Amino acid sequence: MPVIKFIEFDGTEHEVDADAGMSIMEVAMKYDVPGIDADCGGGAVCGTCHCFIEESAGPLPAVDPQEESMLGLRPDREGNSRLSCQIQVSDSIGDMTIKLPEFQM
Amino acid sequence: MNNRADPMLADPLKTPLQDLDVSDPRRFEQDCWQPLFKRLREESPVHFQAESPAGPFWSITRFDDIVEVEKNTEVFSSEPTIAIIDPPPERRSRMFIAMDQPEHDIQRRAVQPVVAPKNLQEFEALIRQRTAEALDALPEGETFDWVELVSRNLTTQMLATLFDFPWDIRHKLSDWSDAVTSDERMTAGQGLKQEDRLEIVMEILEVFTRLWHERVGDDVESFDLIRLLQRDENTANMVDDPMNYIGNLMLLIVGGNDTTRNSMSGGVLFLNEFPEEFARVKADRSLIPSMVSEIIRFQTPLSHMRRTVTRDTEFRGQRMKAGDKVVLWYCSANRDESVIPEPETFHIDRSGVRNHAAFGFGIHRCMGNRLAEMQLRVVWEEALKRFSDIRIVEPPTRLCHNFVRGFSRMPVQVTRY
């Protein structure tokens, strides 16, 4: 079971055992990690599950055009920005460290 | 509450679908639109209507189909305009809500910081203070119009704050917002003629052009929208392109005004219609943020957005041609029982309450959604501190409009603790 460490904007850490097959967003929701809103429920059409992938054991899936469109509008986008609903937890990606942004919009 | 039958309106269940005008604004005025849209979701979810005051158009009424259309911005363009009617080409102002990528992204990014939650925190104390003053000034023991004294008053103040607009003439912002959305072709002939609308648009342009020139290069530390446009290199010369400047101003004036105003009024109505929910939120004010999302779903202050097909395509088995209008009925998506259980019930803490269609989806999703939620949250936090009851004493008057869903009058009485 991969371990995900979420770090809130204020530095609060949450380390959880993530179920393979769930998205990072769903894991955050399941464990009540604050800082991800996920207004659209996982369709990459709202941009409110934005996160920064600080570390991952294995490679991440590529950003598709829909995710790119939504990330492109985030005022706080960084090189490691992703929509957490678009990455499924898996043994091949393995453990991750994820920072959460100051706000979602 | 306002279900009087109009003999002019065809029965939505017995009339053949091809004989019904889905865009008839009177169904919204009389609040009897729900059965027709339920029928469309079931019988003809991608529905072609050959004739209407706005010409032929497709109606998309299911939640998931609307999401699909909004994702496919190459086939379903936001240009040239996003409401059901077309302005004539020579009067087409340009606003980023009606632009595709990449231009849309550039202009939206320039103004987005003003409504980013980080910036909103700076505004919240001011909004709360102004809200408190407005609520403290309400009369007790007599009937007054909630639309005028609360919803319209507060959203006008907010908009003036965002524009750093001259305070003494701030009422103009709401007057303009009403005027530019009152096209007679969307309002069963009740609105303004195009010539009169044009005159108002020219007045908006004149006032804001003056404000632009007064502010340019003044180095004032302010996050108002005009200075934000001036500071971003992509929009620093927008004043030289008046149709683009006016377009974006109108977008922000309407976007930051009608929608929140009508949701502020809608909330009072829903709490009157569902008194057990009113009792619950009075007993537990931590339900307010969730209630705000449910108010926005239940009101759906803009009934639709429109897209235009860029090339011949097939969608859910229906053949669409380049140039066809496609109307995405958000009001219907928000009552789609396949996504939202018991959608006709106002349930302030329903599961997945934020997952509604009122803000739209994809790159055009409402830019000011966090501002709207914050304004509504502050209004209800302050109102529930003061009032044990806000009672509707006469049925509200709804707008006869197929784009803006809202109220022109809502007589209420309040009881203070």
HADDOCK unambig.tbl for C-alpha pairs under 7 A between the chains (distance, minus, plus):
assign (segid A and resid 39 and name CA) (segid B and resid 354 and name CA) 5.18 0.50 0.50
assign (segid A and resid 39 and name CA) (segid B and resid 355 and name CA) 5.14 0.50 0.50
assign (segid A and resid 40 and name CA) (segid B and resid 355 and name CA) 5.07 0.50 0.50
assign (segid A and resid 41 and name CA) (segid B and resid 355 and name CA) 6.28 0.50 0.50
assign (segid A and resid 45 and name CA) (segid B and resid 361 and name CA) 5.13 0.50 0.50
assign (segid A and resid 45 and name CA) (segid B and resid 362 and name CA) 4.20 0.50 0.50
assign (segid A and resid 46 and name CA) (segid B and resid 361 and name CA) 5.92 0.50 0.50
assign (segid A and resid 46 and name CA) (segid B and resid 362 and name CA) 5.82 0.50 0.50
assign (segid A and resid 46 and name CA) (segid B and resid 365 and name CA) 6.75 0.50 0.50
assign (segid A and resid 69 and name CA) (segid B and resid 363 and name CA) 6.61 0.50 0.50
assign (segid A and resid 70 and name CA) (segid B and resid 362 and name CA) 6.77 0.50 0.50
assign (segid A and resid 70 and name CA) (segid B and resid 363 and name CA) 6.01 0.50 0.50
assign (segid A and resid 73 and name CA) (segid B and resid 105 and name CA) 6.64 0.50 0.50
assign (segid A and resid 73 and name CA) (segid B and resid 109 and name CA) 6.44 0.50 0.50
assign (segid A and resid 103 and name CA) (segid B and resid 117 and name CA) 6.21 0.50 0.50
assign (segid A and resid 103 and name CA) (segid B and resid 118 and name CA) 6.94 0.50 0.50
assign (segid A and resid 105 and name CA) (segid B and resid 116 and name CA) 6.73 0.50 0.50
assign (segid A and resid 105 and name CA) (segid B and resid 370 and name CA) 6.51 0.50 0.50
